[in-house]
Amino acid sequence: SSLPFSLPLYYALAGTASPQPTHFPVMAPRTRLLPACLAASVVVGAVHLLGRGSQEGAFVTPSLRGEAAAALAAAVVAGSLGAPGPASAAATKFSVFGFGDGASDVYASIDADQKNPYSQFSNPKDRLYKEDAAEYIQKKKVALDESFKRLEKAPYFIKTKQSENLKSLLTLQLEMMRQNMEYVTAKGAPGYRNNDESTPAFQKANAFFQDISDLNVYGKSKKWPEAADSYSKAMAKLAEWKKLVAY
């Protein structure tokens, strides 16, 4: 039967000598046209050979198997030849102990006027985020109002001796309430504020949370008079804290 590709190519894939010398035109070394055509013709030939073998009998003869394997191998080689070469990357440049043009250094992206050598954020005078902006403080106050509202349920749980509900209330609110109160106290998030806990507002906030912690302990121990006393002290300190931070 007729072959789907040229006779000289068939002899080259089958491993036999061609009866007549074949001369192929010289092409550019990196052209994609010849490998693509070669891969397409080889794949079509392999499919044709496999189809012919399946029609002639239940088993494929060793010669047909060898021809098909050679054709598939040639297709793989042709595809690899047609792949583009690796792109040339820019030369990597590093500085030595801070000397030199270290364009590839990790710290090359840090602003020149950034005081912190480990921070990739902009200098405080130019950055968009302002930790003491009114909108951020207001968001924290809204969250605190919700926490304070829920905390008003504590006297009822103490009166009715609901130890588990009191523990659940304090556990769910305590951590976020502390974060929000510290944000309002120091006018900023950690890393952007003055964490001096010796200020009157900070001391009052810490005292408030100590009373809340005592309330939680007394509630677990079911010492209800002590729990009620801790709640009253906490509310008094909370009112004083609000005055100090102009809440």
N, C-alpha and C positions, 0 to 999 in steps of 0.2 A: 504494500500500500504506500501511497505517497506520504512523504514526511512533511510536517508543518513548518520546518525550517530548512535552511540551506544544507546541501550534502556535505560540504567541507566541515561545517560545524558538527554534523552528526558523527563523522569519522573522528573528530577531535574528542568528543564526549565518550565515544565507544572505546577509545584507546587503540585504534588501528590506524595504519598509515593511509594517508589519502593518495589515491592513484595519480592525482595531478597536484602539483604545488599550487597553493592558494595564496594570493597576496591581498592583504587587507590595507585599505588606505590608512595612512598615519593620521591620528586624531590628536587633539589637545589632551595632555595627560590628565586633566581634571574635568573633562567634559562629562556630562551626565547622560547624553543621548545614547551612546553606545552601551554602557552598562544597563540602562533601562530596557533598551530593545533586546539585549542579550538575555536579561532575566525573563522578560515576557515570552520570548520564543522558547526558552528552556522549560519554563513552567508548562506552556501549552504542549510541548513535546512529551513531557513527563506524564501529563494527564492522558494524552493520546496513547502512549505506550501501556499505561496501566489499564486503560479501558479496553484495548485490544487484547491484553492478556486475560482479562476477566471474561471476555466473550469467547475466547478459544477454548478454555477449559476451567476446571475448578481450581487448578493450581497454576501459579505463575511460574514460568520457566526461569532457571537461574540467569539466563542471558537477559531476559526482560527485567528481572530484578536489578541486575547490575546496571543496565541502561537507565532505569528509573532513578537509582541511587546517585549515579553520576550526574544526571540531569538536575536533581534537587541540590546536590552539592555545588554545581556550577551556578545555580540560581542564587544560593546564599553568598557565594563569592562575588557574583556580579552586583548584588545588592549592597555589599559592604564597600565595593569600589565606588559605587555611585553616591555614597553618603558624603556629606560635606565635611571638610576638615574642621578641627577644633578652632574656635575663635581665639584670636590672640588677645590675651588679657593684659591689662596695664601693669606695669612693673610695680611691685610692692615696695613701699618705702616706710621705714621705721626710723624713729629717732633713738639715740643712745643717751640715756640719762638726761633727757630733755633737750639734747643738742641735735640739730638737724631738722629737716623738713619731714616730720613723721606724719605724712598724709594718711597712713594706714593705721595709726595708733588708735587705741580705744578712746583716749581723751581728746582726740582731734576735733570731736563734735561739740566740746564744751565751749561756751562763750568766753571770750577773752576777759570780760569784766565780771565773770562769775567768781565769787569769793570762795565758794566751796569747790575744791578740785574734784570731788566725787559726784557732783550734781550736774545732770545734763539739762536742768531747767534754766530758764532765763534769769538774769539778775533781777532782784526784787523790784527795782525801779522800772523795769520794762515788761515784766510778766503780766499776763492778763488776770491771773488768779490773785485776788486780794483776800486774804484770810479773814480780815476784819470788816469785810463789806457787809452792809446792812442786810442784804438778802440772805446771806449764809447764817447770820445771827438769828434772823427771824425764823428760818427753817428749824433751827435748834430749839427756839422757844416754843414753836408749835408742837414739836415732839415732846418737849418737857411738860407742856400743859396737859397733854394726854396722859403722861406718866403720873403727874400729880393728881389728876382726876381719878385714875385707877387706884392710887395709893389711899384715897379717901375710903375705900372699902375695908381697909385694915381694921378699924374699930368694930365693925360688924362681925368680922371673923373672930376677933378677940372676944367679943361679948358672947358669941354663940360657940366659942371654943372649937373652931374649925381649923385645926392645925395644918392639914394638908393644903387647904385652899389658901391659907395665909402664906405658906411656904411657896406655893405655885405663883402667887401674886408677886412676892418679893423677888423670886428667882427670875421671872420673866422680865421684870422692869428694872432691876437693879443695875445691870451692866450698861445698858443703853442710856439710862438716866445719868449714870456717872459720866459717861463720855460726853453727853450733851451739856451737862453742868460745867464740866471742865472746859469745854469749848467756849461757852459763854463767859466763864470766869477769866480765861487767859486770852480771849479774843482771837482764837485761831485753832487750827488742827495741830496735832503733834508734828514737830519739825518746822513749823511756821510760827511758833509762839514762844513766849517766855514761860517756862515751866517752873518758875520760882514759887514753891509751895509755902513760902513764908509770908506771903501777902495775906491781909485779913480775909479777903474773899475766898482764897484757896483754903485757908485754915478753917473757915466756917463750913465750906463744902465738905471737907474731910471729916469734920466733927458730925455733920449731918449723916454722912454715910456710916460712921461708926455707930450712931444710934439705930440706924436702919439694920445694920448687921446684928446688933444686940437684940433687936426686935425679932429677927429671924431665928436667932438661937433660942430665945425664950419661947417662941411659938412652937419650935420643935420639941422643946422640953415640957411644953404645956404649963409653963409658969405664967399664967395669965395676968396677975397683977404687975409683975415685972415687965411683961410685954406691953401693957397699956402705958406704963410709965415711960418706956423707951419710945413709944410712938409720940407721946406728948412732947418729949424733949426734941425729937427729930423735927416735929412741925414748928417748934419755936425757933430752932436753928435755921430751918428753911426760910422762915419769914425774915430773919436777919440777913441771910445770904441774898435774898431778893433786893433788899435795900442797898447792900454793898455793891451789887452789880447793876443797879438801876434797872431791875427787871420790870 
